[in-house]
């Protein structure tokens, strides 16, 4: 729990610093939130406090939640997500399609984005099953007015397929390996 709180605090401190520079002011920062951390009764209040203390703009923060978290205690999950949504915080369902997705729950969650797991991205467009699954996820997200991010994009062919099928955002080694914060800021935000 302490590490999770530290990560949220550090992310908000970074966002606050980025707000002061034209090169970084429009950048968002995504944070994976563990199910254990999210389920804490004080989670939303703690995050509000962090945002207030740091002065970070909530709309520049995105929380990535797993399907399993979203499906356990659905009423509590929806209530917390609604509070976060009302604050302006972005909410993404991470690794979509790898858990026990329930479309009936998906329509109730105040999400902004579905993240397509790299297990589906890896073999597109060469594997017909993955091709259809990714097209279906993108189409469903579009119909629900959700953004899509493809994880694990490593080739130009994957990127072209994803673009041609309406995926909006991409992450993976095709663009950059993970970088320390300072190197990221020097390389991409300068």
N, CA, C and O of each residue as an XYZ file, in Angstrom:
760
protein
N       0.825     -1.199      0.000
C       0.000      0.000      0.000
C       0.867      1.261      0.000
O       0.555      2.245     -0.669
N       1.948      1.211      0.753
C       2.823      2.385      0.812
C       3.430      2.684     -0.546
O       3.523      3.843     -0.950
N       3.842      1.637     -1.251
C       4.421      1.837     -2.579
C       3.375      2.414     -3.532
O       3.670      3.327     -4.302
N       2.162      1.885     -3.479
C       1.092      2.397     -4.338
C       0.817      3.864     -4.093
O       0.649      4.631     -5.041
N       0.769      4.266     -2.829
C       0.556      5.680     -2.510
C       1.727      6.536     -2.976
O       1.536      7.643     -3.479
N       2.951      6.010     -2.803
C       4.137      6.749     -3.248
C       4.081      6.957     -4.759
O       4.373      8.049     -5.248
N       3.706      5.913     -5.499
C       3.637      6.017     -6.960
C       2.621      7.096     -7.364
O       2.906      7.916     -8.237
N       1.454      7.100     -6.741
C       0.453      8.133     -7.060
C       0.974      9.531     -6.726
O       0.789     10.468     -7.503
N       1.618      9.668     -5.581
C       2.173     10.971     -5.202
C       3.242     11.416     -6.188
O       3.259     12.572     -6.612
N       4.126     10.509     -6.550
C       5.204     10.853     -7.483
C       4.642     11.203     -8.858
O       5.101     12.154     -9.491
N       3.660     10.447     -9.320
C       3.031     10.744    -10.611
C       2.417     12.137    -10.596
O       2.559     12.888    -11.562
N       1.741     12.486     -9.520
C       1.114     13.813     -9.429
C       2.163     14.916     -9.321
O       1.961     16.007     -9.855
N       3.269     14.656     -8.646
C       4.349     15.651     -8.591
C       4.924     15.890     -9.995
O       5.197     17.026    -10.384
N       5.100     14.795    -10.745
C       5.609     14.915    -12.113
C       4.624     15.703    -12.973
O       5.015     16.610    -13.708
N       3.340     15.349    -12.875
C       2.327     16.071    -13.649
C       2.333     17.564    -13.323
O       2.212     18.406    -14.213
N       2.474     17.874    -12.047
C       2.490     19.283    -11.630
C       3.677     20.005    -12.259
O       3.541     21.137    -12.723
N       4.833     19.359    -12.276
C       6.020     19.959    -12.879
C       5.827     20.118    -14.395
O       6.205     21.140    -14.967
N       5.242     19.110    -15.033
C       5.012     19.168    -16.480
C       4.061     20.300    -16.864
O       4.162     20.848    -17.961
N       3.141     20.650    -15.969
C       2.164     21.708    -16.258
C       2.831     23.043    -16.558
O       2.263     23.878    -17.262
N       4.034     23.247    -16.029
C       4.706     24.540    -16.151
C       5.488     24.703    -17.449
O       6.021     25.781    -17.714
N       5.565     23.659    -18.255
C       6.338     23.736    -19.490
C       5.430     23.504    -20.696
O       4.678     22.530    -20.722
N       5.490     24.383    -21.691
C       4.667     24.176    -22.891
C       4.942     22.836    -23.576
O       4.046     22.262    -24.195
N       6.171     22.336    -23.470
C       6.527     21.071    -24.125
C       5.874     19.868    -23.458
O       5.690     18.835    -24.102
N       5.522     19.981    -22.186
C       4.978     18.828    -21.456
C       3.581     19.049    -20.888
O       2.989     18.119    -20.341
N       3.051     20.244    -21.005
C       1.778     20.572    -20.365
C       0.616     19.709    -20.842
O      -0.353     19.520    -20.106
N       0.698     19.186    -22.055
C      -0.416     18.386    -22.583
C      -0.226     16.879    -22.373
O      -1.061     16.087    -22.811
N       0.852     16.481    -21.713
C       1.106     15.058    -21.490
C       0.256     14.525    -20.340
O       0.079     15.186    -19.317
N      -0.268     13.311    -20.534
C      -0.946     12.619    -19.449
C      -0.003     11.560    -18.897
O       0.972     11.175    -19.544
N      -0.305     11.105    -17.711
C       0.510     10.078    -17.075
C      -0.412      8.987    -16.550
O      -1.348      9.257    -15.797
N      -0.138      7.756    -16.953
C      -0.957      6.615    -16.542
C      -0.280      5.874    -15.398
O       0.936      5.687    -15.389
N      -1.092      5.460    -14.439
C      -0.606      4.726    -13.276
C      -1.436      3.456    -13.113
O      -2.665      3.508    -13.064
N      -0.761      2.332    -13.031
C      -1.453      1.082    -12.727
C      -1.799      1.077    -11.246
O      -0.949      1.345    -10.396
N      -3.046      0.770    -10.949
C      -3.498      0.717     -9.563
C      -3.828     -0.734     -9.225
O      -4.572     -1.394     -9.951
N      -3.280     -1.218     -8.138
C      -3.538     -2.597     -7.742
C      -4.969     -2.730     -7.209
O      -5.565     -1.772     -6.717
N      -5.486     -3.932     -7.325
C      -6.830     -4.194     -6.814
C      -6.886     -3.910     -5.315
O      -7.855     -3.333     -4.821
N      -5.866     -4.308     -4.613
C      -5.826     -4.101     -3.153
C      -5.872     -2.614     -2.810
O      -6.587     -2.202     -1.896
N      -5.114     -1.823     -3.541
C      -5.096     -0.387     -3.284
C      -6.449      0.241     -3.620
O      -6.973      1.044     -2.849
N      -7.004     -0.124     -4.759
C      -8.278      0.451     -5.193
C      -9.401      0.103     -4.228
O     -10.291      0.920     -3.995
N      -9.371     -1.089     -3.669
C     -10.449     -1.545     -2.782
C     -10.429     -0.875     -1.411
O     -11.405     -0.969     -0.667
N      -9.352     -0.214     -1.074
C      -9.304      0.469      0.214
C     -10.389      1.532      0.271
O     -10.586      2.285     -0.683
N     -11.076      1.586      1.376
C     -12.165      2.546      1.540
C     -11.686      3.981      1.359
O     -12.438      4.832      0.884
N     -10.442      4.251      1.733
C      -9.909      5.617      1.684
C      -9.251      5.974      0.354
O      -8.668      7.051      0.234
N      -9.329      5.096     -0.651
C      -8.580      5.322     -1.895
C      -8.929      6.649     -2.561
O      -8.033      7.438     -2.859
N     -10.193      6.908     -2.797
C     -10.591      8.128     -3.502
C     -10.222      9.365     -2.687
O      -9.705     10.336     -3.238
N     -10.479      9.338     -1.399
C     -10.128     10.468     -0.541
C      -8.636     10.727     -0.529
O      -8.197     11.876     -0.565
N      -7.857      9.662     -0.477
C      -6.396      9.803     -0.490
C      -5.936     10.422     -1.809
O      -5.065     11.293     -1.819
N      -6.518      9.975     -2.915
C      -6.122     10.518     -4.212
C      -6.519     11.991     -4.328
O      -5.763     12.794     -4.874
N      -7.688     12.345     -3.824
C      -8.090     13.763     -3.819
C      -7.070     14.592     -3.047
O      -6.680     15.676     -3.482
N      -6.647     14.075     -1.904
C      -5.670     14.776     -1.077
C      -4.349     14.950     -1.830
O      -3.748     16.024     -1.792
N      -3.904     13.907     -2.506
C      -2.650     13.975     -3.268
C      -2.759     15.033     -4.367
O      -1.843     15.833     -4.559
N      -3.878     15.032     -5.084
C      -4.069     16.021     -6.148
C      -4.063     17.444     -5.590
O      -3.463     18.348     -6.172
N      -4.731     17.628     -4.469
C      -4.794     18.958     -3.870
C      -3.412     19.402     -3.381
O      -3.010     20.543     -3.605
N      -2.695     18.509     -2.720
C      -1.371     18.831     -2.182
C      -0.376     19.153     -3.287
O       0.400     20.102     -3.169
N      -0.394     18.368     -4.361
C       0.579     18.560     -5.434
C       0.169     19.658     -6.416
O       1.027     20.270     -7.052
N      -1.128     19.908     -6.541
C      -1.604     20.875     -7.519
C      -1.676     20.315     -8.932
O      -1.825     21.074     -9.889
N      -1.572     18.996     -9.076
C      -1.665     18.367    -10.402
C      -3.091     18.460    -10.921
O      -4.050     18.386    -10.153
N      -3.219     18.622    -12.239
C      -4.540     18.660    -12.868
C      -5.068     17.232    -12.998
O      -4.418     16.401    -13.633
N      -6.215     16.929    -12.420
C      -6.736     15.556    -12.435
C      -6.940     14.995    -13.839
O      -6.780     13.793    -14.056
N      -7.289     15.852    -14.789
C      -7.557     15.355    -16.145
C      -6.293     14.877    -16.861
O      -6.381     14.281    -17.935
N      -5.131     15.130    -16.283
C      -3.884     14.658    -16.887
C      -3.437     13.317    -16.291
O      -2.439     12.740    -16.722
N      -4.181     12.834    -15.305
C      -3.878     11.558    -14.659
C      -4.821     10.487    -15.182
O      -6.028     10.705    -15.287
N      -4.263      9.334    -15.505
C      -5.071      8.205    -15.950
C      -4.755      7.022    -15.036
O      -3.590      6.698    -14.803
N      -5.802      6.383    -14.523
C      -5.631      5.193    -13.698
C      -5.960      3.969    -14.534
O      -7.008      3.908    -15.177
N      -5.058      2.997    -14.523
C      -5.266      1.755    -15.257
C      -5.661      0.672    -14.260
O      -4.930      0.377    -13.314
N      -6.829      0.089    -14.492
C      -7.398     -0.909    -13.608
C      -7.534     -2.230    -14.361
O      -7.763     -2.235    -15.570
N      -7.396     -3.335    -13.659
C      -7.523     -4.640    -14.304
C      -8.973     -5.082    -14.340
O      -9.804     -4.601    -13.570
N      -9.267     -6.010    -15.249
C     -10.625     -6.531    -15.359
C     -11.069     -7.192    -14.057
O     -12.212     -7.023    -13.633
N     -10.172     -7.941    -13.425
C     -10.562     -8.643    -12.196
C     -10.974     -7.658    -11.118
O     -11.911     -7.915    -10.362
N     -10.277     -6.531    -11.044
C     -10.640     -5.506    -10.059
C     -12.015     -4.957    -10.377
O     -12.839     -4.764     -9.483
N     -12.257     -4.711    -11.633
C     -13.522     -4.106    -12.026
C     -14.697     -5.031    -11.766
O     -15.804     -4.561    -11.502
N     -14.481     -6.332    -11.835
C     -15.590     -7.268    -11.713
C     -15.875     -7.705    -10.282
O     -16.928     -8.283    -10.013
N     -14.955     -7.439     -9.363
C     -15.193     -7.801     -7.972
C     -15.908     -6.649     -7.278
O     -15.509     -5.493     -7.419
N     -16.942     -6.954     -6.546
C     -17.741     -5.960     -5.838
C     -18.089     -4.806     -6.776
O     -17.664     -3.667     -6.579
N     -18.859     -5.128     -7.778
C     -19.144     -4.197     -8.866
C     -19.767     -2.891     -8.387
O     -19.456     -1.830     -8.929
N     -20.633     -2.946     -7.390
C     -21.277     -1.713     -6.917
C     -20.262     -0.739     -6.339
O     -20.310      0.455     -6.632
N     -19.340     -1.242     -5.519
C     -18.297     -0.398     -4.933
C     -17.359      0.121     -6.016
O     -16.947      1.281     -5.992
N     -17.029     -0.746     -6.961
C     -16.140     -0.351     -8.054
C     -16.760      0.766     -8.871
O     -16.100      1.766     -9.154
N     -18.012      0.611     -9.252
C     -18.696      1.634    -10.050
C     -18.768      2.949     -9.277
O     -18.535      4.014     -9.849
N     -19.083      2.887     -8.001
C     -19.188      4.112     -7.197
C     -17.844      4.843     -7.128
O     -17.791      6.059     -7.311
N     -16.768      4.111     -6.868
C     -15.442      4.742     -6.802
C     -15.031      5.285     -8.164
O     -14.507      6.394     -8.267
N     -15.271      4.502     -9.199
C     -14.910      4.961    -10.539
C     -15.707      6.198    -10.925
O     -15.176      7.092    -11.584
N     -16.947      6.263    -10.535
C     -17.769      7.436    -10.839
C     -17.206      8.669    -10.136
O     -17.143      9.745    -10.731
N     -16.798      8.524     -8.884
C     -16.187      9.648     -8.158
C     -14.926     10.133     -8.863
O     -14.712     11.334     -9.022
N     -14.094      9.181     -9.282
C     -12.851      9.528     -9.970
C     -13.148     10.202    -11.314
O     -12.507     11.184    -11.688
N     -14.117      9.661    -12.017
C     -14.547     10.233    -13.302
C     -15.015     11.676    -13.115
O     -14.670     12.547    -13.914
N     -15.791     11.931    -12.073
C     -16.289     13.276    -11.799
C     -15.168     14.253    -11.453
O     -15.303     15.460    -11.657
N     -14.061     13.724    -10.929
C     -12.892     14.567    -10.659
C     -12.155     14.920    -11.951
O     -11.347     15.849    -11.977
N     -12.437     14.175    -13.020
C     -11.754     14.400    -14.290
C     -10.634     13.419    -14.562
O      -9.954     13.520    -15.582
N     -10.437     12.480    -13.669
C      -9.379     11.484    -13.828
C      -9.788     10.478    -14.898
O     -10.926     10.008    -14.915
N      -8.858     10.151    -15.787
C      -9.106      9.154    -16.820
C      -9.057      7.751    -16.249
O      -8.270      7.469    -15.345
N      -9.901      6.867    -16.778
C      -9.959      5.485    -16.301
C      -9.838      4.533    -17.481
O     -10.598      4.614    -18.446
N      -8.870      3.631    -17.385
C      -8.638      2.666    -18.457
C      -8.742      1.253    -17.895
O      -8.314      0.981    -16.774
N      -9.316      0.364    -18.694
C      -9.366     -1.051    -18.346
C      -8.159     -1.707    -19.005
O      -8.100     -1.841    -20.227
N      -7.204     -2.111    -18.181
C      -5.924     -2.625    -18.654
C      -6.027     -4.094    -19.042
O      -6.846     -4.836    -18.499
N      -5.189     -4.505    -19.989
C      -5.100     -5.908    -20.421
C      -6.459     -6.460    -20.822
O      -6.785     -7.605    -20.506
N      -7.251     -5.652    -21.515
C      -8.605     -6.064    -21.855
C      -8.602     -7.351    -22.656
O      -7.815     -7.523    -23.587
N      -9.496     -8.249    -22.278
C      -9.676     -9.506    -22.996
C      -8.932    -10.675    -22.401
O      -9.146    -11.813    -22.816
N      -8.046    -10.423    -21.421
C      -7.264    -11.521    -20.853
C      -7.891    -12.091    -19.595
O      -7.522    -13.182    -19.161
N      -8.825    -11.376    -19.006
C      -9.473    -11.834    -17.780
C     -10.817    -12.446    -18.089
O     -11.017    -13.046    -19.145
N     -11.716    -12.291    -17.178
C     -13.068    -12.821    -17.338
C     -14.010    -11.666    -17.622
O     -14.833    -11.292    -16.787
N     -13.873    -11.112    -18.811
C     -14.662     -9.940    -19.188
C     -16.148    -10.251    -19.153
O     -16.591    -11.337    -19.526
N     -16.887     -9.280    -18.700
C     -18.331     -9.372    -18.763
C     -18.830     -8.103    -19.429
O     -18.657     -7.003    -18.905
N     -19.439     -8.265    -20.568
C     -19.894     -7.086    -21.298
C     -20.992     -6.349    -20.543
O     -21.149     -5.140    -20.711
N     -21.753     -7.056    -19.714
C     -22.788     -6.368    -18.939
C     -22.159     -5.423    -17.912
O     -22.716     -4.363    -17.629
N     -21.006     -5.800    -17.354
C     -20.320     -4.908    -16.427
C     -19.631     -3.781    -17.179
O     -19.599     -2.644    -16.708
N     -19.090     -4.090    -18.329
C     -18.349     -3.098    -19.098
C     -19.202     -1.867    -19.392
O     -18.710     -0.740    -19.332
N     -20.449     -2.075    -19.702
C     -21.314     -0.926    -20.027
C     -21.636     -0.077    -18.812
O     -22.059      1.069    -18.965
N     -21.446     -0.609    -17.597
C     -21.749      0.146    -16.376
C     -20.570      0.968    -15.878
O     -20.754      1.908    -15.104
N     -19.377      0.629    -16.306
C     -18.181      1.284    -15.777
C     -17.921      2.606    -16.502
O     -17.964      2.652    -17.732
N     -17.653      3.674    -15.762
C     -17.384      4.974    -16.395
C     -15.948      5.046    -16.921
O     -15.120      5.798    -16.407
N     -15.676      4.255    -17.946
C     -14.333      4.166    -18.511
C     -14.122      5.209    -19.600
O     -15.072      5.750    -20.165
N     -12.853      5.473    -19.877
C     -12.458      6.332    -20.984
C     -11.731      5.532    -22.060
O     -11.648      5.954    -23.214
N     -11.201      4.356    -21.662
C     -10.288      3.658    -22.569
C     -10.237      2.165    -22.277
O     -10.376      1.731    -21.134
N     -10.033      1.383    -23.352
C      -9.705     -0.034    -23.237
C      -8.284     -0.218    -23.739
O      -7.916      0.297    -24.795
N      -7.491     -0.951    -22.980
C      -6.126     -1.247    -23.402
C      -6.091     -2.683    -23.905
O      -6.386     -3.621    -23.164
N      -5.726     -2.844    -25.175
C      -5.676     -4.157    -25.807
C      -4.375     -4.833    -25.407
O      -3.291     -4.318    -25.679
N      -4.484     -5.978    -24.764
C      -3.303     -6.670    -24.259
C      -2.381     -7.098    -25.395
O      -2.824     -7.428    -26.495
N      -1.094     -7.083    -25.096
C      -0.093     -7.428    -26.105
C      -0.203     -8.867    -26.598
O       0.293     -9.179    -27.680
N      -0.834     -9.740    -25.841
C      -0.998    -11.119    -26.294
C      -1.809    -11.175    -27.586
O      -1.610    -12.077    -28.399
N      -2.718    -10.224    -27.782
C      -3.505    -10.163    -29.011
C      -2.771     -9.399    -30.117
O      -2.937     -9.693    -31.300
N      -1.966     -8.426    -29.723
C      -1.261     -7.576    -30.677
C      -0.084     -8.308    -31.314
O       0.238     -8.084    -32.481
N       0.545     -9.169    -30.554
C       1.783     -9.828    -30.971
C       1.692    -10.460    -32.362
O       2.606    -10.300    -33.170
N       0.604    -11.175    -32.650
C       0.518    -11.939    -33.892
C      -0.399    -11.332    -34.951
O      -0.750    -12.000    -35.924
N      -0.789    -10.069    -34.768
C      -1.572     -9.448    -35.843
C      -0.596     -8.873    -36.844
O       0.496     -8.476    -36.438
N      -0.905     -8.804    -38.090
C      -2.075     -9.355    -38.751
C      -1.873    -10.768    -39.296
O      -2.605    -11.168    -40.201
N      -0.914    -11.539    -38.786
C      -0.649    -12.876    -39.333
C      -1.560    -13.963    -38.776
O      -1.778    -14.973    -39.446
N      -2.096    -13.788    -37.573
C      -2.976    -14.790    -36.974
C      -4.423    -14.331    -37.150
O      -4.816    -13.308    -36.589
N      -5.213    -15.066    -37.916
C      -6.589    -14.633    -38.186
C      -7.435    -14.486    -36.920
O      -8.303    -13.615    -36.858
N      -7.196    -15.319    -35.919
C      -7.968    -15.206    -34.673
C      -7.647    -13.909    -33.938
O      -8.554    -13.210    -33.486
N      -6.366    -13.586    -33.818
C      -5.985    -12.343    -33.154
C      -6.451    -11.130    -33.954
O      -6.846    -10.114    -33.383
N      -6.401    -11.245    -35.270
C      -6.871    -10.165    -36.134
C      -8.332     -9.846    -35.837
O      -8.695     -8.685    -35.644
N      -9.162    -10.877    -35.802
C     -10.593    -10.682    -35.550
C     -10.827    -10.163    -34.135
O     -11.653     -9.273    -33.933
N     -10.111    -10.709    -33.158
C     -10.297    -10.260    -31.777
C      -9.948     -8.780    -31.625
O     -10.691     -8.030    -30.992
N      -8.835     -8.362    -32.196
C      -8.428     -6.960    -32.083
C      -9.422     -6.056    -32.807
O      -9.795     -5.004    -32.288
N      -9.850     -6.456    -33.998
C     -10.856     -5.658    -34.715
C     -12.145     -5.548    -33.903
O     -12.774     -4.491    -33.872
N     -12.531     -6.631    -33.254
C     -13.750     -6.637    -32.447
C     -13.617     -5.727    -31.230
O     -14.536     -4.973    -30.911
N     -12.482     -5.797    -30.556
C     -12.258     -4.941    -29.383
C     -12.289     -3.473    -29.790
O     -12.914     -2.652    -29.119
N     -11.614     -3.141    -30.894
C     -11.591     -1.753    -31.364
C     -13.003     -1.300    -31.745
O     -13.423     -0.202    -31.381
N     -13.724     -2.135    -32.468
C     -15.086     -1.782    -32.867
C     -16.010     -1.592    -31.678
O     -16.803     -0.651    -31.641
N     -15.904     -2.496    -30.702
C     -16.731     -2.384    -29.505
C     -16.397     -1.092    -28.759
O     -17.297     -0.369    -28.330
N     -15.105     -0.803    -28.606
C     -14.693      0.421    -27.915
C     -15.229      1.651    -28.637
O     -15.727      2.579    -27.997
N     -15.132      1.665    -29.958
C     -15.646      2.803    -30.717
C     -17.139      2.979    -30.495
O     -17.610      4.103    -30.319
N     -17.885      1.885    -30.502
C     -19.330      1.961    -30.294
C     -19.688      2.415    -28.884
O     -20.743      3.011    -28.669
N     -18.813      2.132    -27.927
C     -19.024      2.575    -26.549
C     -18.394      3.949    -26.291
O     -18.407      4.449    -25.166
N     -17.848      4.544    -27.346
C     -17.187      5.852    -27.268
C     -15.993      5.834    -26.315
O     -15.791      6.750    -25.518
N     -15.209      4.759    -26.424
C     -14.003      4.611    -25.618
C     -12.780      4.664    -26.525
O     -12.820      4.195    -27.663
N     -11.714      5.229    -26.024
C     -10.439      5.193    -26.735
C      -9.859      3.788    -26.631
O     -10.248      3.010    -25.760
N      -8.931      3.469    -27.522
C      -8.222      2.196    -27.441
C      -6.733      2.458    -27.481
O      -6.258      3.324    -28.215
N      -5.998      1.694    -26.678
C      -4.544      1.698    -26.703
C      -4.092      0.266    -26.903
O      -4.526     -0.629    -26.178
N      -3.227      0.038    -27.876
C      -2.657     -1.285    -28.111
C      -1.322     -1.375    -27.392
O      -0.452     -0.522    -27.568
N      -1.167     -2.409    -26.584
C       0.076     -2.637    -25.854
C       0.972     -3.574    -26.654
O       0.485     -4.428    -27.395
N       2.276     -3.411    -26.502
C       3.216     -4.340    -27.109
C       3.396     -4.185    -28.597
O       3.655     -5.168    -29.291
N       3.266     -2.961    -29.114
C       3.460     -2.727    -30.542
C       4.966     -2.723    -30.808
O       5.701     -1.887    -30.283
N       5.408     -3.675    -31.632
C       6.841     -3.826    -31.878
C       7.231     -3.727    -33.341
O       8.416     -3.591    -33.647
N       6.265     -3.792    -34.257
C       6.609     -3.748    -35.679
C       5.763     -2.699    -36.403
O       4.668     -2.344    -35.968
N       6.305     -2.222    -37.511
C       5.569     -1.268    -38.342
C       4.302     -1.915    -38.901
O       3.287     -1.242    -39.079
N       4.358     -3.212    -39.176
C       3.191     -3.920    -39.707
C       2.050     -3.934    -38.678
O       0.892     -3.717    -39.034
N       2.377     -4.189    -37.403
C       1.357     -4.144    -36.353
C       0.755     -2.752    -36.264
O      -0.464     -2.597    -36.186
N       1.611     -1.743    -36.275
C       1.142     -0.362    -36.165
C       0.219     -0.007    -37.323
O      -0.834      0.596    -37.115
N       0.600     -0.372    -38.526
C      -0.228     -0.071    -39.689
C      -1.597     -0.746    -39.588
O      -2.623     -0.129    -39.875
N      -1.605     -2.014    -39.178
C      -2.860     -2.731    -39.003
C      -3.746     -2.029    -37.972
O      -4.937     -1.827    -38.206
N      -3.163     -1.661    -36.835
C      -3.918     -1.008    -35.765
C      -4.473      0.342    -36.221
O      -5.635      0.655    -35.963
N      -3.653      1.134    -36.889
C      -4.121      2.425    -37.408
C      -5.262      2.232    -38.393
O      -6.280      2.920    -38.322
N      -5.085      1.286    -39.317
C      -6.105      1.044    -40.341
C      -7.421      0.546    -39.758
O      -8.467      0.659    -40.397
N      -7.374     -0.003    -38.552
C      -8.577     -0.531    -37.927
C      -9.128      0.386    -36.835
O     -10.046      0.001    -36.110
N      -8.577      1.591    -36.711
C      -9.161      2.585    -35.829
C      -8.628      2.641    -34.411
O      -9.192      3.349    -33.576
N      -7.557      1.914    -34.111
C      -6.953      2.034    -32.777
C      -6.355      3.430    -32.663
O      -5.738      3.929    -33.605
N      -6.539      4.054    -31.512
C      -6.164      5.455    -31.356
C      -4.770      5.681    -30.793
O      -4.095      6.639    -31.171
N      -4.331      4.800    -29.885
C      -3.058      4.999    -29.193
C      -2.284      3.687    -29.169
O      -2.858      2.605    -29.286
N      -0.954      3.811    -29.014
C      -0.084      2.647    -29.109
C       1.055      2.804    -28.113
O       1.509      3.912    -27.830
N       1.504      1.673    -27.590
C       2.706      1.696    -26.768
C       3.486      0.426    -27.062
O       2.912     -0.626    -27.342
N       4.787      0.546    -26.992
C       5.617     -0.612    -27.242
C       7.011     -0.226    -27.703
O       7.328      0.951    -27.876
N       7.830     -1.243    -27.897
C       9.229     -1.043    -28.237
C       9.430     -0.429    -29.619
O      10.517      0.076    -29.904
N       8.418     -0.454    -30.487
C       8.543      0.220    -31.777
C       8.837      1.702    -31.562
O       9.535      2.321    -32.365
N       8.315      2.264    -30.500
C       8.464      3.683    -30.211
C       9.638      3.957    -29.279
O      10.407      4.896    -29.485
N       9.763      3.117    -28.241
C      10.845      3.310    -27.283
C      10.787      2.209    -26.226
O       9.703      1.742    -25.875
N      11.937      1.799    -25.724
C      11.901      0.937    -24.548
C      11.517      1.797    -23.337
O      11.537      3.025    -23.423
N      11.171      1.168    -22.223
C      10.923      1.964    -21.015
C      12.162      2.807    -20.691
O      13.296      2.349    -20.836
N      11.925      4.029    -20.255
C      13.018      4.956    -19.967
C      12.907      5.511    -18.562
O      11.804      5.642    -18.032
N      14.041      5.840    -17.949
C      13.971      6.596    -16.696
C      13.315      7.949    -16.974
O      13.405      8.474    -18.083
N      12.670      8.492    -15.981
C      11.931      9.745    -16.130
C      12.780     10.855    -16.739
O      12.330     11.546    -17.652
N      13.993     11.031    -16.248
C      14.842     12.120    -16.722
C      15.148     11.961    -18.216
O      15.110     12.933    -18.970
N      15.450     10.730    -18.633
C      15.746     10.492    -20.046
C      14.509     10.709    -20.913
O      14.603     11.249    -22.016
N      13.349     10.284    -20.408
C      12.094     10.526    -21.150
C      11.902     12.019    -21.363
O      11.622     12.463    -22.476
N      12.051     12.789    -20.298
C      11.838     14.234    -20.395
C      12.825     14.868    -21.360
O      12.455     15.761    -22.122
N      14.084     14.420    -21.338
C      15.083     14.967    -22.260
C      14.779     14.583    -23.700
O      14.928     15.399    -24.609
N      14.358     13.353    -23.906
C      14.169     12.828    -25.257
C      12.854     13.273    -25.893
O      12.833     13.663    -27.060
N      11.746     13.218    -25.129
C      10.435     13.411    -25.723
C       9.750     14.711    -25.365
O       8.821     15.128    -26.058
N      10.180     15.352    -24.318
C       9.444     16.516    -23.863
C      10.243     17.804    -23.986
O       9.770     18.875    -23.604
N      11.425     17.699    -24.506
C      12.256     18.896    -24.615
C      11.896     19.707    -25.838
O      12.499     20.752    -26.085
